[in-house]
Amino acid sequence: MKLRGHTVGWSLFFLAAIIPGLHLQRNGSSVQPASDSELPSEAQIYQPVLQPSEAIPPIGTYMLKNLAGKPCIKATMGVEYIVIEKKKTWYFSLDPSRVSTSGYCGKETALLSLTLPDNAASLQVTFRKEKNLFYVTKLTVHVSPLPVCQGCANKTYSGLVAHDKLFTAANGQSFKCKSENLLLMSSELQIKLVPLQMQAFTLPKGQYGKEVECWADYNKRVIPIIVGATVVCLILIAVLTFLFIKDRHRQGYDRI
């Protein structure tokens, strides 16, 4: 009988080992299946949540290295997706802490790809090198958010801008723009990059080179100076005209 008890015990342990979801009670008298709460839950798919109001997007710095381990692309920017759905505008900002960076670096073309978990959103920037210049020739984006209303189906918004020369700078320099860059990707999707600084192909020690200022920043900086100088000139002309007329009147009185 003692031998039979040991045999039954070993049989129970053997069953517990080969059949998942079984637990042995310490009294050795019964075998119970694991409850539903103890079973591992299904992995949840990450989906961005669109917001009805706009917020300043967090700024991230993304770097890509070539096969030799040298930096070939560096970009610092805040990225905001603007979705138009049901005649309303919705917003989503890219979270740098969740972004995975990938891509490739060639002699004349390079690609920087920023992707959220589960490919819930992405931004792909294609660079091209031409003589002593580099520029962005293509931007591709998509976002797969939670539906914006009850009963709405899951939907992916995507778009691209291609065959353009965006954010141009000389080789070894960086393009920088503090003003917002708003790009129309499709009828339902826009992308806003603010602020923006990027450089490709030549990045000594992974540092940005001399900054090339965008036109929007240049205009914001120069136009107030021009307007101020114009106002000062007009005031000066008015004062000189007044003094000249006053002096002529005085000379006329002296003759009488």
Residue pairs with C-beta under 8 A, 6 or more apart in sequence:
9 28
12 24
12 28
12 31
13 24
15 22
15 31
16 22
16 23
16 24
16 31
21 33
21 34
21 39
22 31
22 32
22 33
22 34
23 31
23 32
23 33
23 34
24 31
25 31
25 32
45 118
45 120
46 98
46 116
46 117
46 118
46 120
47 118
47 120
47 144
47 145
47 146
48 81
48 92
48 116
48 120
48 121
48 143
48 144
48 145
48 146
49 92
49 145
49 146
50 83
50 85
50 90
50 91
50 92
50 145
50 146
50 148
51 90
51 91
51 92
52 88
52 90
52 91
53 91
54 80
54 91
55 91
55 93
56 78
56 93
57 78
57 79
57 80
57 93
57 94
57 192
57 194
58 78
58 93
58 94
58 95
58 96
59 76
59 77
59 78
59 96
59 195
60 76
60 77
60 78
60 79
60 94
60 96
60 99
61 74
61 75
61 76
61 96
62 73
62 74
62 75
62 76
62 96
62 99
62 101
62 112
62 114
63 71
63 73
63 74
63 75
63 101
63 206
64 71
64 72
64 73
64 74
64 101
64 102
64 103
64 105
64 110
64 112
65 71
65 72
65 105
66 72
66 105
67 105
70 203
71 203
71 205
71 206
72 105
72 110
72 200
72 201
72 203
73 103
73 105
73 110
73 112
73 127
73 198
73 199
73 200
73 201
73 203
74 174
74 198
74 199
74 200
74 203
74 206
74 208
75 112
75 125
75 196
75 197
75 198
75 199
76 195
76 196
76 197
76 198
77 193
77 194
77 195
77 196
77 197
77 198
78 93
78 94
78 193
78 194
78 195
79 93
79 94
79 114
79 123
79 191
79 192
79 193
80 91
80 92
80 93
80 94
80 191
80 192
80 193
80 194
81 91
81 92
81 93
81 94
81 121
81 141
81 143
81 157
81 189
81 190
81 191
82 89
82 90
82 91
82 182
82 189
82 190
82 191
82 192
83 89
83 90
83 91
83 92
83 143
83 145
83 148
83 157
83 188
83 189
84 90
84 187
84 188
84 189
84 190
85 148
85 155
85 188
86 148
86 149
88 148
90 145
90 148
92 121
92 143
92 145
94 114
94 116
94 121
94 123
95 116
98 116
98 117
99 114
99 115
99 116
100 114
100 115
100 116
100 117
101 112
101 113
101 114
102 113
102 115
103 110
103 111
103 112
103 113
103 124
104 110
104 111
105 201
107 129
108 128
108 129
108 130
109 126
109 127
109 128
109 129
110 126
110 127
110 129
110 200
110 201
111 124
111 125
111 126
111 127
112 124
112 125
112 127
112 200
113 122
113 123
113 124
113 125
114 122
114 123
114 124
115 121
115 122
116 122
119 144
120 143
120 144
120 145
121 141
121 142
121 143
121 144
121 145
122 140
122 141
122 142
122 143
123 139
123 140
123 141
123 191
124 138
124 139
124 140
124 141
125 136
125 138
125 139
125 198
126 136
126 137
126 138
126 139
126 140
127 134
127 135
127 136
127 137
127 200
127 201
128 134
128 135
128 136
128 137
129 171
129 200
129 201
132 170
132 171
133 168
133 169
133 170
133 171
134 168
134 169
134 170
134 171
134 199
134 200
134 201
135 165
135 166
135 167
135 168
135 169
136 164
136 165
136 166
136 167
136 198
137 162
137 163
137 164
137 165
137 166
138 160
138 161
138 162
138 163
138 164
139 160
139 161
139 162
139 166
139 183
139 185
139 191
140 158
140 159
140 160
141 158
141 159
141 160
141 185
141 189
141 191
142 156
142 157
142 158
142 159
143 156
143 157
143 158
143 189
144 154
144 155
144 156
144 157
145 155
145 157
146 154
147 153
147 154
147 155
157 186
157 188
157 189
158 185
158 186
158 189
159 184
159 185
159 186
159 188
159 189
159 191
160 185
161 183
161 184
161 185
167 175
167 177
167 196
167 198
167 214
168 175
168 212
169 175
169 199
169 212
170 212
171 201
171 202
172 202
172 204
172 209
172 210
173 199
173 209
173 210
173 211
173 212
174 197
174 198
174 199
174 208
174 209
174 210
174 211
174 212
175 196
175 197
175 198
175 199
175 211
175 212
175 214
176 195
176 196
176 197
176 208
176 211
176 212
176 213
176 214
176 217
177 193
177 194
177 195
177 196
177 197
177 213
177 214
177 216
177 217
178 194
178 195
178 217
179 194
179 195
179 214
179 216
179 217
179 220
180 192
180 193
180 194
181 192
181 193
181 194
181 196
181 214
182 190
182 191
182 192
183 190
183 191
183 192
183 193
184 190
185 191
196 214
197 208
197 211
199 208
199 209
202 209
203 209
213 221
